[in-house]
Amino acid sequence: MKRLIFIFTLFFASNSVWAVVAPADGNTTNIYTEILIVLFLVALLLLIVSLVLLKTVRVMANEIKLPGIIPVAEPAKMLEYEEWLTTEKSEKSSKQSAWNKLLGLRPISEEKDMMLEHDFDGITELDNPTPVWFNAMFYASILFAVVYLLNYHVLEWSPLQNEEYAIEMKAAEASKGEFLAKAANLIDENTVKVDGDAAVLTAGKTVFMQNCVACHAPDGGGTIGPNLTDEYWIHGGTVNNIFKTIKYGIPEKGMIAWEKTLTVQQTSDVTNFILSLKGTKPANPKEPQGTKM
């Protein structure tokens, strides 16, 4: 039992010190871990209180135990029995002395020495000292408060709640950026969406000017390739159709596949830029080709 209490106490102390002095980097803070630590501490406290109460009851039971019936025997045997009984009480008293000191307990036989002079209706008050364990917890709480104050408010080794919130929000923004960067690579001809954002159209225009003007002219009016500003489309004019045409190409008509040259994000950007050309007035528009959409 003593080893169990020692292990629990050591684990509690190590977790408490780590929770106070461990530096926060935005990744170690976890609400579920904190809840588990709190639950563990509550369970540990209940265990200690239960053990203290159990030991107290046992000590009190031993103190008030009625003496056994001493059989009448020969004087020599009676003397031997009394010596044995004295030795037994002495050993039991020495074993319980440390525990009694910790709990602040004194034998019932010593109550007459602790009685105060005043009484009320025959009830006498005992001058019991404060138990050692209570004083230990009291001074330990003061020490913890000093360490907490130095850690959070003086030396500022660990962040306060508002600082922890800022750190977690910053980490969340970084994670969001990483997710969106990965999600961009999941775009295909089935999931691509129409996006008229100015940044998207600017990026799409850059890709168009670098790769598409030779066949479709800088204004999209068409040269070798078809006019991209009218309502007629050979292979479909939806965002999905245009993305698919750019990605896989039309080799038999001279349209190369761009999936190994452009990223999926670049393909999506240039697709939206081409859609934005609809209704514009190119300088030399090519005649309509395909089906009116």
C-alpha positions, 0 to 999 in steps of 0.5 A: 500500500505504501508503495502504491501511495508513493507511485501515485504521489510521484506521478502526481508531482511529476505531472504538476511540475510539467504542467507548470514549467513546460514551455508551450509551443502551440502543439503541446496544448491539448484540452483532452489531455488537461481534462484527463490530468484533472480527472486523475488528480481528483481520483488520486485525491479521493484515493488518499482521503479514503486511505487516510479515513480507513487508517484512522478508523483502524487506529481508533478501533484498536484504541478503544478495543476492550481488553481480553479476558485474562485466564486465571493461571499460575503466578509464573505464567501470569507474569510471562503473559503480562510481559508478553502483553507489554511487549506486544503493546510496545511494538504495536505502539511503535508501528503506529507512532509514525502514522499517528504523527502524520494524522495528528492522532493521539491515544485515547488514554492521553485525552486527559492531558489534552483537555482544556479547562472550560466545558459546556454541559459536561462536554470538554474540548480537546486541545488537538494540534493541527495534523502534519498532513494538513500543514504539509498540504497547506505549505505545499499549496503556498509553494505551488502558488509561488512557482505558478506566480513566477512561471506565468507572471514574473519569468513568463516561461509559460503563456497565459490563457489569451496567449495560448489562444493566440498560439492555437489560432496561429497553429490552426491557420497554418494547418488550414493553409496546408490543408487548402494547399493539398486540397487544391491538388484534388481538383479534377474535371468533375470537381472544378468550380467556377471562380470569378475571384480577381486573384484567380483570373489574374493567375489564369491570365498569366498562364494563358499568356504564357501558353495559349496565345499562339493558338487562341490570340492574346485576346482569345479571338482565335488563330489556329485554335477556335475563338474563345469569346463567342457562344460556340464550343466544339467540345463543350463550354462548361467549366468541366468541359473546358478543364477536361479539354485543357487537361487531356487535350484533343491530339487529333486536332492539334490541342496538346494535353497540358496535365503534365505541364500545368498544375491542377490549380493552374488548369483551374485558373486558366479555365476560369479566365477563359470563361471570363472572356465570354462576350468580350470583343476581340480585334480579329475574331475567328468565325464561330465553330462548334455548337452554340451553348 
